[in-house]
């Protein structure tokens, strides 16, 4: 077996409305679907970002196994190197506190901040991984 790529990733949030607003307005990801009080899904390039209410996904709901997590998770979004300054400026203009910026030994750069649920969000250039 050999997997090709990550198809989807998920984070768990307590307030779907705040999270949906944040990811649409701040990161500009495209809404895909929503089930009130359960989840909000976004298309992100060729992948999907899934935001779940952990209290709802812990319940049995048909064929999909129960799942959920509590506490902050992490997701990294790829950006072009020439977008670092623009991203920093947009975060600052929207009152989003930048936790840290890192220039990696490989030459890649990352900006870290939090979403409304406290998840760690990273904007990173592909060079982070060499």
N, C-alpha and C positions, 0 to 999 in steps of 0.2 A: 504494500500500500504506500502511496505517496500523495499527500494532499497538495493542492495547487496554491491556495491562498485562504485568507480568512474571509468567509462569506458574510458573516454578521458578527457583531459584538453587542453586548448589552450592558447597561448600567441600571441600577435600581434607584428610584427616586420616590420621595414621599409626596411631592406635590407635582402631579403631571402637568397642570396648567402652567406653573412657573417654569418647569423644565422645557415644555414645548415652546414657550415664548422665548426663552434663553437661546435654545439651539437654532430656532428659526431666525430670530432677530440678530443675534451676535455672530453665529457661525454660518448662517445662510444655507443650512441644509434643507433639502426638499422634503416636505411632508409626504408621507406615503399612506399611512392609515392610523386610525385611532379608535380605541374602545374605551369609552369613559370609565374612569377609575381603575383601569387595568393596564393599558399600554398606549404608547405613542411610538410609531415607527417612522424613520427617516431614510431616504435614499442618500447615500454619500458616495458619489462616483459609482463604482461597480459593486460597492458593498452596502450593507444596511446597518444602521445604528438603531438599536431597540432600547427603549426606555420603559421599564416595568415598575409597577407598584408592587413591592415584594409581598405585601399582605394578600394581594389577589393572586399572584402566581404561586403562592404556597398552597393554594386550594386546588383540589383536583378539578380538571376541566377537560375531560375527554381524553384524547390520545396523547397529548403532550405531557411529559412528566412534570411534576411539580418542581419548582426551582425558586430561588430567591437568595438575596444576601442583604445584610445590614451593615452600614458603615460605608466609608468612601471607597469607591473603585477608581479605576484609571482608564482613560482612553487617549490615544494620540492620533491627531489628524495630520495628514501630510500637506505641506504647503511648499510652494516654490521658494527658493532662496531669496528672490527679489521681493517677496511678500512680507518678510519679517518686520520691516519698519512700518508698513501699512497696518499689519495685524496689531502690533504694539500700540500704535496710535488709535486704532478703532477700539481696542479694549479700554484704553485710558479714557477715551471720549465717552464711553458707555459706563464709566464708573466701575469697571471690572479690575480688581486688584491683581496685579501680576505678582505671583509668589517668588518666582525666580526665572532667570534666563541663563542658559548654559550654552557655551560653545564646546562641543565634544572634541576629543582628540582626533576623530575622523574628519573634522571640519564641519560636521552638521551642527545645526543650531536648534534650540528648543525654547519655547516660552510656556511656562506653567501658570495656571490659574484654576479657580474653582467654579463649578456650576452651582445653581441654587441649592442643590441637595448636598453639597460638600464634596462631590466627586472631583478628582484631580483630572484636569483637561490639559492636554499638551498640544501645541502646534509645533510641528517638527519638519525640518527639511529631510529629504530622503537620505542625505549624506550621514545622518545619525548612525545608520547601520552600515556605512562604508560603501 
